[in-house]
Amino acid sequence: MTEGVERNTRTIEETVVTDFADRMSYGGYLDLETLLSAQRPLSDPEHHDELLFIIQHQTTELWLKLVLHELSAACDLLRDDRLAPALKCIARVKHIQRTLTEQWSVLATLTPAEYVQFRGVLGNASGFQSAQYRAVEFTLGNKNAGMLRVFATDPEAHVLVRAALEAPSLYDEFLRLLARRGYAIPAAVLDRDVTTAWTFTPELVPVLTEIYTDPQAHWAAYETCEELVDLEDNFQLWRFRHLKTVERIIGFKHGTGGSSGVPFLQRALELTFFPELFAVRSAL
């Protein structure tokens, strides 16, 4: 028996570092002491499933931080006419989106009977108040200046969301790049007030039709259009999984933040980032 156990034990190689008295460690680099102490359930006595709820939302915020990092870089790269590396950033965002969507399946293991045991300690806390999520939506074009009121008492969040509101969206930057490359982007699009939500612009459809009619002749523009369609598809899938997870856990109760809950989330599915990229399909 002892011999079998020994064969099933991996010997630590002599070159493996084990003394971290004066070296950078894994936990030190990642500041795990801070990260792993940030889960502080408020239920008393502590309910087993509150930790799941906290970690689900904290990890979502970490991924949103990276999404913003990549989208911001993509906007900068498009502004500098560096399309290829911008597409790399967008591709990374697409992978993050898939991870965020799959995460809902973990939260969906929380049953109504379990959630009701600690829902009260949330007070009015709600994902609706996520500054990073709002900044992502704004960066993709779904802007709403009225949302700034939600962050009026949080200066840091207010700065983040306002910056996203006032900056050109990813779509704005792409269309400006197309204009610099000779495509007939309407002046009204290039000069629009970027603090307002994007609205469908029919004058763009002929430009996109030209691109989609001959992809080989317009490959860079065509590829980018399809990457943006992927972004929107992924975002809508995330919204839908969010809606169904909420419906599964609380039914049609109002949200903790005061929203109507499921009906409010359903209306979000009607929002679109790049409407012309879908309208062009009907024009072909």
RABEL-V773290 format. One record per pair of residues at least 12 apart in sequence whose ideal C-beta (glycine too) atoms are under 7 Angstrom apart, sorted by sequence separation. I is the first residue (numbers start at 0). J is the second residue. D is the distance in Angstrom with one decimal. If there is no record, write none. Layout:
I_J_D ; I_J_D
This chain:
38_50_5.9 ; 73_85_4.5 ; 76_88_6.9 ; 188_200_6.0 ; 40_53_6.6 ; 133_146_5.6 ; 147_160_6.1 ; 146_160_6.7 ; 147_161_6.2 ; 174_188_5.8 ; 175_189_6.2 ; 210_224_6.5 ; 38_53_4.9 ; 73_88_4.0 ; 188_203_6.7 ; 245_260_6.4 ; 246_261_5.0 ; 38_54_6.2 ; 72_88_5.0 ; 73_89_5.6 ; 245_261_5.9 ; 185_202_4.6 ; 207_224_6.7 ; 69_88_4.4 ; 242_261_6.2 ; 245_264_6.2 ; 37_57_6.6 ; 130_150_5.7 ; 144_164_6.1 ; 128_149_5.7 ; 69_91_5.2 ; 70_92_6.3 ; 142_164_5.6 ; 171_193_5.7 ; 184_206_6.4 ; 242_264_4.1 ; 69_92_4.9 ; 137_160_6.8 ; 183_206_5.6 ; 241_264_6.2 ; 242_265_6.2 ; 182_206_5.5 ; 134_159_5.4 ; 138_163_5.3 ; 168_193_6.7 ; 66_92_5.5 ; 130_156_3.6 ; 134_160_5.5 ; 137_163_3.8 ; 167_193_4.8 ; 238_264_7.0 ; 133_160_5.2 ; 137_164_5.3 ; 166_193_6.9 ; 170_197_6.3 ; 140_168_4.1 ; 66_95_5.5 ; 130_159_5.2 ; 134_163_4.0 ; 139_168_6.2 ; 165_194_5.7 ; 168_197_6.6 ; 238_267_5.4 ; 239_268_6.5 ; 65_95_6.1 ; 130_160_5.4 ; 138_168_6.0 ; 139_169_5.9 ; 140_170_5.1 ; 164_194_5.4 ; 238_268_5.7 ; 138_169_6.0 ; 62_95_5.3 ; 235_268_6.5 ; 62_98_6.4 ; 62_99_5.5 ; 59_99_6.3 ; 231_271_6.8 ; 231_272_5.0 ; 231_273_5.6 ; 59_102_6.6 ; 177_220_6.1 ; 58_102_6.9 ; 228_273_6.9 ; 227_273_5.1 ; 55_102_6.5 ; 228_276_5.3 ; 227_276_6.0 ; 55_105_6.3 ; 144_194_6.2 ; 173_223_6.1 ; 55_106_4.7 ; 142_194_6.3 ; 224_276_5.5 ; 142_195_6.2 ; 143_196_6.4 ; 142_196_4.7 ; 141_196_6.0 ; 140_196_6.9 ; 52_109_6.7 ; 140_197_4.0 ; 170_227_7.0 ; 51_109_6.2 ; 48_109_5.6 ; 67_131_6.0 ; 48_113_4.6 ; 70_135_6.9 ; 64_131_6.1 ; 67_134_5.7 ; 49_117_4.6 ; 63_131_4.0 ; 67_135_6.0 ; 70_138_4.8 ; 207_275_5.7 ; 211_279_5.5 ; 60_129_6.9 ; 63_132_5.8 ; 66_135_5.5 ; 207_276_6.7 ; 46_116_4.8 ; 56_126_6.8 ; 46_117_4.3 ; 60_131_5.9 ; 67_138_7.0 ; 204_275_5.6 ; 208_279_5.6 ; 212_283_6.8 ; 63_135_6.0 ; 203_275_4.4 ; 207_279_4.2 ; 211_283_5.8 ; 42_116_7.0 ; 204_278_5.4 ; 208_282_5.0 ; 42_117_4.0 ; 197_272_7.0 ; 199_274_4.4 ; 200_275_6.4 ; 204_279_5.6 ; 208_283_6.6 ; 199_275_6.8 ; 42_120_5.3 ; 204_282_5.5 ; 41_120_4.0 ; 74_167_6.9 ; 78_172_5.6 ; 82_176_6.8 ; 74_169_5.7 ; 77_172_4.0 ; 73_169_6.2 ; 77_173_5.8 ; 80_176_6.3 ; 74_172_4.9 ; 70_169_6.0 ; 77_176_5.1 ; 80_179_6.6 ; 170_272_6.6 ; 170_273_5.7 ; 127_254_6.9 ; 128_256_6.2 ; 125_254_5.5 ; 127_256_4.5 ; 141_270_5.4 ; 125_255_4.9 ; 124_255_6.1 ; 125_256_2.7 ; 127_258_6.1 ; 141_272_6.4 ; 123_255_5.9 ; 140_272_4.8 ; 100_233_7.0 ; 123_256_5.6 ; 139_272_4.6 ; 114_248_5.3 ; 121_255_4.8 ; 123_257_6.7 ; 114_249_6.9 ; 86_222_6.9 ; 93_229_5.5 ; 97_233_6.7 ; 100_236_5.3 ; 82_219_5.7 ; 86_223_6.5 ; 89_226_5.0 ; 93_230_6.5 ; 96_233_3.8 ; 100_237_4.7 ; 103_240_4.1 ; 107_244_5.0 ; 111_248_5.8 ; 92_230_6.6 ; 96_234_6.7 ; 99_237_5.6 ; 103_241_6.4 ; 106_244_5.6 ; 111_249_6.7 ; 109_248_5.8 ; 86_226_5.9 ; 93_233_5.9 ; 100_240_5.3 ; 107_247_5.7 ; 82_223_6.6 ; 89_230_6.6 ; 96_237_6.2 ; 103_244_4.6
